[in-house]
Amino acid sequence: MADLNAAANDTDNRWMRHALALAARAEREDDEVPVGALIVDAAGNLLAEGWNRNICDHDPSAHAEIVAMRQAGMRLRNHRLLGCTLYVTLEPCAMCAMAMIHARLARVVFGASDPKTGAAGSVFNLLADPRHNHRVAVSGGVLAEEAGARLVAYFRARRGKRSR
């Protein structure tokens, strides 16, 4: 059992590193809040990836998770993402969590917790709410320090630009 858990941790770390690279692209290419997300199917194949695009696309719903879920739905030609895992560098908000439930994702793995708007256990726990007809398994804190540090650095730099 320990070997199975170690393999799962290695897989989660590997995909989270990929999500962190997507977060870096969000900041570098689009000057967006650095959040990256990707979706892997049940066989471990990468289906979709995305990063925050709400500022550059003028779309309040274009969070990294939504961008990735839209892409995965198009690729699968289905609005249901059955058996899929979504990796995201920041704990999902309520909008993204509800979209995950509606998409019937099997699992979400996130990096940093969000103590202000997190909906996977920090502020709300929408993904595990028994009132929904589907629950999404959650694993949080994967490479949390690295994910959190990237967000802190981004917002510190933004505040520094405004104060000059």
N, C-alpha and C positions, 0 to 999 in steps of 0.2 A: 504494500500500500504506500509506503514511503517513496518508492521509486515512481509510482504513478503521480503522487502529489508533486514530486520534484520535477517530473516531466511537464505537468500542468503549469507549474510556476515558471519554468524555462520558456514554455510557449507564451504565457502571458507577458513575461518580460520582453520577449522578442517582438511581439506585436505592439506592445506599448512603446518600445523604442521607435518603431515605425511611425506610430501616432505622434510621438514627440518630434520626429522629423517633419511631419506634416504641420504641426504647430509652428515650427520654425519657419516653414514656407509662408504660413498665414501672416506672420509678422514681417518677414523679409520682402515678400512679393506684393502684399496687399495692405500692409500696415494695419492689420486686423489684430484683435486680441488673440494671442497665440494658443488656440485650442485646435487640436487635430483629432480626427476620428477615422476609423476604418471598420469594415465589416468582413468577417470571415465566415464561410459556410461550415456546415457540420463536418466536412472532410478536411477542413483546414486550409481551404483555398481562399485567397484574397478576392473578394467580390467588388468592393467599392472603397473609396477613400475620399476624404474631404477635410476642409478646415473652415473656420469661421469666415463668412462672406457677407454678413449682414450689413456692414458699413459700405463696402465697395459695391454691393449689389442693391443697396437701398431697400433691403428686405429684412424686416425684423425676425422672420422665421428661418433665415439662412445660417443657423448655428451649424457647427461642424457635424453634429450627429444627424441633423435633418438633411444636410447636403449628402452625406454618405448613404442614408436610408433611401433617398430619392434615386441615387445612382444604382444602388443594389436592386431596388424595385424594378427599374428599367432593365437592368441586366437579366434579372430573373423573369421579367415579364409578369410580375405578380406583386400585389401590394402586401402580401404576407411574406415575412422573412423567416419562415419556420426553420428551426435548428441553427440559426445564425447567432454569432456572437459579435457584439459591437464593442470596440475598444475606443476609449476617449480619454484625453489627458486631464479633463476636469469633470467632476461629478455633474451629471445631467441636471438641468433645471426642470421645472414642472412641465413646460411645453414639450421638451424633448422626451421626458419620461413617459408622458401620455402617448406620444407618437410611437415609442418603443412598445408600449402595451398594445396599441392598435395594430402594429406591424407583427405582433406575436414573436418578437425576438426571444430566443432561448435564454440569452445571458448578456449582461453588460459588465465590462471591466473598466474601471476608471482609475485615474492616477490621483490627483489632488482632490481633497474634499472641498466643498464650497459652503462655508458657514453662513453665507447670506442667502443663497437661493438654491442650495442643493436639495434635490428631490429623491435621492437614493439613500436617505438615512440621516443627513445632516440637519436639515430644517423640516423636510417632509420625507415620508417613506412611501411614495406613490407606487413604486415598482413591486412592493410586497403587500400592498393593501388588499385584504381579503374580499373587499367589495367588488373588485374587478373580476372579470371572467378569465383573466390571464395574469399570471405573475411572471416576472422576469427575474432570474437568478442574478445576484449582484456580488461582485468581488471588487472591493475598493482598496485604495492605498498602494496600487502597483506602481512602483517608481514615483511615489508621491512627492518625495523631496525634490527630485529633478523637475517634475511637472509644476510644482508649486513655486520653485525658484524662478522658473521661466516667466510665470505670470507676475510675480512680485517685481522682477526686473523690468518687465514691460511697463507696468503701471508706474513704477518709480521714474522711468525715463519719460513717460508721458507727462507726469506732473512736473518734471524738471523743464520740459519744453514750454509748458504753459506759464511757468513762473518767471520766465526770462523776459 
